[in-house]
Amino acid sequence: MTRPAVPPDATVDGSDDRRAPIAALTFALAVAAALRLFDLDRLPGGLHFDLGANLLDVADILDRGTRSVYFTRNNGREPLIVYMQAVSAAAIGLTPFAA
């Protein structure tokens, strides 16, 4: 006797099992967005010392045209993140959100 062909992901009652993981992922994303975006204009309350040092380097890049392969401020660091922050600061201004 042969069995009828049934797709491996089919259930007995014919419902779609893909909805539960998608709903859980959507719920988790909504909770994460709510926690991250709540009071965004007020929190975080200030700059940490490393972001402040990065913004000083960004100001040097934008104002003085400084180009370096190694930034010595804040115990030294590589330039990629500082140059990316300089692009951001050029677009939105030299604010804590640019860092």
C-alpha positions as CSV (number, residue, x, y, z in Angstrom):
1,M,0.0,0.0,0.0
2,T,1.3,3.4,-0.8
3,R,0.8,6.5,1.2
4,P,-0.4,9.8,-0.2
5,A,2.4,12.4,-0.6
6,V,2.3,14.8,2.3
7,P,4.7,17.8,2.5
8,P,7.1,17.4,5.4
9,D,6.0,20.7,7.0
10,A,2.3,20.0,6.8
11,T,0.3,19.4,9.9
12,V,-2.6,17.1,10.5
13,D,-5.2,19.8,10.7
14,G,-3.7,21.8,7.8
15,S,-2.7,24.8,9.8
16,D,0.5,26.8,9.0
17,D,3.2,26.3,11.7
18,R,5.2,29.3,10.4
19,R,3.0,31.9,12.0
20,A,4.1,31.2,15.6
21,P,7.8,31.9,15.1
22,I,7.1,35.0,13.0
23,A,4.7,36.3,15.7
24,A,7.3,35.6,18.4
25,L,10.0,37.4,16.4
26,T,7.7,40.4,15.7
27,F,6.8,40.6,19.4
28,A,10.4,40.5,20.5
29,L,11.3,43.2,17.9
30,A,8.5,45.4,19.1
31,V,9.5,45.1,22.8
32,A,13.2,45.8,21.8
33,A,12.2,48.9,19.8
34,A,9.9,50.1,22.7
35,L,12.7,49.8,25.2
36,R,15.3,51.4,23.0
37,L,13.2,54.3,21.7
38,F,11.5,55.2,25.1
39,D,12.7,58.6,26.2
40,L,15.3,58.7,23.5
41,D,15.7,62.5,23.8
42,R,16.5,62.2,27.5
43,L,18.4,58.9,27.8
44,P,21.3,58.2,27.8
45,G,22.0,61.1,30.1
46,G,25.4,62.1,28.9
47,L,28.6,61.3,27.1
48,H,31.1,58.8,28.3
49,F,34.7,59.8,28.2
50,D,35.5,57.8,25.1
51,L,32.7,59.3,23.1
52,G,33.8,62.8,24.2
53,A,37.4,62.0,23.0
54,N,36.0,60.7,19.7
55,L,34.0,64.0,19.2
56,L,37.2,66.0,19.9
57,D,39.0,64.0,17.2
58,V,36.0,64.5,14.9
59,A,36.1,68.3,15.5
60,D,39.8,68.2,14.6
61,I,39.0,66.4,11.4
62,L,36.1,68.7,10.4
63,D,37.6,72.0,11.6
64,R,41.3,71.6,11.0
65,G,41.4,69.0,8.3
66,T,43.4,66.6,10.4
67,R,44.1,63.3,8.7
68,S,45.7,60.5,10.8
69,V,46.2,56.8,10.6
70,Y,46.3,56.6,14.4
71,F,44.6,58.9,16.9
72,T,46.6,59.3,20.2
73,R,43.8,60.9,22.3
74,N,42.1,58.4,24.7
75,N,45.1,56.1,24.8
76,G,45.1,55.8,21.0
77,R,42.8,54.0,18.6
78,E,42.4,53.2,14.9
79,P,40.8,55.8,12.7
80,L,37.9,54.0,11.0
81,I,35.3,54.7,13.7
82,V,36.5,58.3,14.0
83,Y,36.2,58.9,10.3
84,M,32.7,57.3,10.2
85,Q,31.7,59.6,13.0
86,A,33.1,62.6,11.1
87,V,30.8,61.7,8.2
88,S,27.9,61.5,10.5
89,A,28.8,64.8,12.2
90,A,29.2,66.4,8.8
91,A,25.6,65.3,7.9
92,I,23.8,66.0,11.2
93,G,26.2,68.4,13.0
94,L,28.7,67.9,15.8
95,T,26.3,66.6,18.4
96,P,26.4,63.6,20.8
97,F,24.1,61.8,18.3
98,A,27.0,61.9,15.7
99,A,29.2,59.8,18.0
